[in-house]
Amino acid sequence: MKASENVVYVIDDDLAVRKALSKSLIILGYSVQSYESAEIFLESFVPARPSCLVLDVRMPGMSGMELQKELIARQIPMRIIFISGHGDIPMSVNAIKLGAIDFLEKPYQVEQLLTLVAEALELDSIALSKDRKYELIRASYDRLTAREIEVMELLVAGAANTSNKIIAKKLEISHRTVDDHRTSIMAKMQAKSITDLVIMSNICGDYGNLL
């Protein structure tokens, strides 16, 4: 994925810091959106991924820590790199426990911050890929008929040990019909094996939630 397809949000009440950091990120090809406060960020934020947030801890109004908690409350997953002019170990530990990538003290090494940005964007890209995979699996599942769903339930429940004959007996249908359903399920789900079907169910959590 090209760097320009990634978005780095920079929030710091210090204009000089915002400009310097934005310049370093733009040179590397990233798209950058900077804000002077957490409130302004929240007002204009539209989820764009892969993305990450470089966030000052202490700002007038909503602090960086408060913004992190607000994003969690809104169920907005965001990779955050905190920067602070005041060392505070308990605060940094708490931020990382809540999912922050790291907590840097000013003055920090620009190279270190840029490395963390790359790491954060890579993690978000992986998460996005997983989300997309789930969407495709769900879309494929939605194409199954009610009978195909019943057959798939039995296939996954018994995995490789469930034969067409056993499924036919349980559903009171012919062996040939089960075979047709099985072929259709594998095609619609784009699965190469029963193991693939099991893996697909695990991606969505447990199989009961998928169905």
C-alpha positions as CSV (number, residue, x, y, z in Angstrom):
1,M,0.0,0.0,0.0
2,K,1.3,3.5,-0.9
3,A,2.2,5.8,1.9
4,S,-0.1,8.4,0.4
5,E,-3.0,6.0,1.1
6,N,-2.3,6.3,4.8
7,V,-3.5,9.2,7.0
8,V,-1.6,10.5,9.9
9,Y,-3.6,12.8,12.3
10,V,-1.5,15.2,14.3
11,I,-3.0,16.9,17.3
12,D,-0.9,19.4,19.3
13,D,-1.7,22.9,20.5
14,D,1.8,24.1,19.6
15,L,1.7,25.3,16.0
16,A,5.5,24.9,15.5
17,V,5.3,21.3,16.6
18,R,2.4,20.6,14.2
19,K,4.2,22.2,11.3
20,A,7.5,20.5,11.9
21,L,6.0,17.0,12.4
22,S,3.6,17.4,9.4
23,K,6.5,18.4,7.2
24,S,8.5,15.3,8.2
25,L,5.5,13.1,7.5
26,I,4.6,14.7,4.2
27,I,8.2,14.3,3.0
28,L,7.8,10.5,3.5
29,G,4.6,10.6,1.4
30,Y,2.0,10.4,4.1
31,S,-1.3,12.3,4.0
32,V,-1.4,14.5,7.1
33,Q,-4.2,16.2,8.8
34,S,-3.3,18.4,11.8
35,Y,-5.4,20.0,14.5
36,E,-4.8,22.4,17.4
37,S,-7.2,20.6,19.7
38,A,-8.9,17.3,20.4
39,E,-12.3,19.0,20.1
40,I,-11.7,20.3,16.6
41,F,-10.4,16.9,15.6
42,L,-13.6,15.2,16.9
43,E,-15.8,17.7,15.1
44,S,-14.3,17.1,11.7
45,F,-13.0,13.5,12.0
46,V,-14.2,11.1,9.3
47,P,-12.7,7.5,9.7
48,A,-10.1,6.9,7.1
49,R,-7.9,3.8,7.2
50,P,-5.1,2.8,7.5
51,S,-4.5,5.7,9.8
52,C,-2.9,6.6,13.1
53,L,-2.9,9.5,15.6
54,V,0.1,11.5,16.9
55,L,-1.3,13.1,20.0
56,D,-0.1,15.6,22.5
57,V,-0.9,14.7,26.1
58,R,-1.4,18.1,27.7
59,M,-3.6,20.6,25.8
60,P,-6.1,23.3,26.7
61,G,-9.6,21.7,26.9
62,M,-9.7,18.0,26.2
63,S,-6.4,16.3,27.0
64,G,-4.8,13.6,24.9
65,M,-5.8,10.9,27.5
66,E,-9.4,12.1,27.5
67,L,-9.5,11.9,23.7
68,Q,-8.1,8.4,23.8
69,K,-10.9,7.4,26.2
70,E,-13.5,9.2,24.1
71,L,-12.4,7.3,21.0
72,I,-12.7,4.0,22.9
73,A,-16.2,5.0,24.1
74,R,-17.2,5.7,20.5
75,Q,-15.7,2.4,19.4
76,I,-13.4,4.1,17.0
77,P,-10.2,2.0,16.8
78,M,-7.2,4.3,16.5
79,R,-3.5,3.6,16.8
80,I,-2.2,6.4,19.0
81,I,1.4,7.6,19.6
82,F,1.5,10.0,22.5
83,I,4.0,12.8,22.8
84,S,4.5,14.8,26.1
85,G,6.6,17.5,27.4
86,H,6.3,16.2,30.9
87,G,7.4,12.7,31.9
88,D,4.6,10.9,33.8
89,I,5.2,7.1,34.1
90,P,1.8,6.2,35.5
91,M,0.1,8.2,32.7
92,S,2.2,6.5,30.0
93,V,1.6,3.0,31.5
94,N,-2.2,3.7,31.5
95,A,-2.1,5.0,27.9
96,I,-0.4,1.9,26.7
97,K,-2.7,-0.3,28.7
98,L,-5.6,1.3,26.8
99,G,-3.9,0.5,23.5
100,A,-1.5,3.3,22.7
101,I,1.5,2.3,20.5
102,D,4.0,4.3,22.6
103,F,4.5,7.4,24.8
104,L,7.3,9.7,23.8
105,E,8.7,12.6,25.8
106,K,9.7,15.9,24.2
107,P,12.2,16.5,22.8
108,Y,12.0,13.2,21.0
109,Q,14.0,11.8,18.1
110,V,12.1,12.4,14.9
111,E,13.4,9.2,13.5
112,Q,12.0,7.3,16.4
113,L,8.6,8.9,16.0
114,L,8.5,8.2,12.3
115,T,9.4,4.5,13.0
116,L,6.4,4.3,15.4
117,V,4.1,5.9,12.8
118,A,5.1,3.3,10.3
119,E,4.5,0.6,12.8
120,A,1.1,2.0,13.8
121,L,0.0,2.2,10.1
122,E,1.1,-1.3,9.4
123,L,-0.9,-2.6,12.4
124,D,-3.9,-0.7,11.2
125,S,-3.5,-2.0,7.7
126,I,-3.5,-5.6,9.0
127,A,-6.6,-4.9,11.0
128,L,-8.3,-3.4,8.0
129,S,-7.3,-6.5,5.9
130,K,-8.9,-8.7,8.6
131,D,-12.1,-6.5,8.6
132,R,-12.3,-6.8,4.8
133,K,-11.8,-10.5,5.0
134,Y,-14.7,-10.8,7.5
135,E,-16.9,-8.7,5.2
136,L,-16.2,-11.0,2.3
137,I,-17.0,-14.1,4.4
138,R,-20.2,-12.6,5.6
139,A,-21.3,-11.6,2.1
140,S,-20.5,-15.1,0.9
141,Y,-22.5,-16.6,3.8
142,D,-25.5,-14.4,3.1
143,R,-25.7,-16.0,-0.4
144,L,-26.4,-19.5,1.2
145,T,-29.9,-20.9,1.2
146,A,-31.5,-22.0,4.4
147,R,-30.8,-25.7,3.6
148,E,-27.2,-24.9,2.7
149,I,-26.8,-23.2,6.1
150,E,-28.0,-26.4,7.8
151,V,-25.6,-28.5,5.8
152,M,-22.7,-26.1,6.6
153,E,-23.5,-26.2,10.3
154,L,-23.1,-30.0,10.3
155,L,-20.0,-29.8,8.1
156,V,-18.3,-27.4,10.5
157,A,-19.5,-29.1,13.7
158,G,-18.2,-32.5,12.6
159,A,-15.3,-31.2,10.4
160,A,-13.7,-33.9,8.3
161,N,-15.5,-36.7,10.2
162,T,-18.9,-35.8,9.0
163,S,-19.9,-37.7,5.9
164,N,-22.6,-36.8,3.4
165,K,-24.4,-40.0,4.4
166,I,-24.6,-38.8,8.1
167,I,-25.7,-35.4,7.1
168,A,-28.4,-36.8,4.8
169,K,-29.7,-39.0,7.6
170,K,-29.9,-36.1,10.1
171,L,-31.6,-33.8,7.6
172,E,-33.7,-36.6,6.1
173,I,-32.7,-35.8,2.6
174,S,-30.9,-37.8,-0.1
175,H,-27.1,-38.4,-0.2
176,R,-27.1,-36.8,-3.7
177,T,-28.9,-33.7,-2.4
178,V,-26.3,-33.3,0.3
179,D,-23.5,-33.6,-2.2
180,D,-25.1,-30.9,-4.4
181,H,-25.5,-28.6,-1.3
182,R,-21.9,-29.3,-0.3
183,T,-20.6,-28.4,-3.7
184,S,-22.6,-25.2,-3.7
185,I,-21.4,-24.2,-0.2
186,M,-17.8,-24.7,-1.1
187,A,-18.2,-22.6,-4.2
188,K,-20.2,-19.7,-2.6
189,M,-17.8,-19.5,0.4
190,Q,-14.8,-19.9,-1.9
191,A,-13.5,-22.6,0.4
192,K,-11.0,-25.3,-0.8
193,S,-11.7,-27.6,2.1
194,I,-13.8,-28.2,5.2
195,T,-10.9,-26.9,7.2
196,D,-11.3,-23.6,5.3
197,L,-14.9,-23.4,6.4
198,V,-13.8,-23.9,10.0
199,I,-11.2,-21.2,9.7
200,M,-13.8,-18.8,8.2
201,S,-16.1,-19.4,11.2
202,N,-13.2,-18.7,13.6
203,I,-12.5,-15.4,11.8
204,C,-15.9,-14.2,12.9
205,G,-15.5,-15.3,16.4
206,D,-17.3,-18.5,17.2
207,Y,-19.5,-20.3,14.7
208,G,-22.7,-19.6,16.6
209,N,-22.1,-15.8,16.1
210,L,-21.5,-16.3,12.4
211,L,-24.8,-18.1,12.0
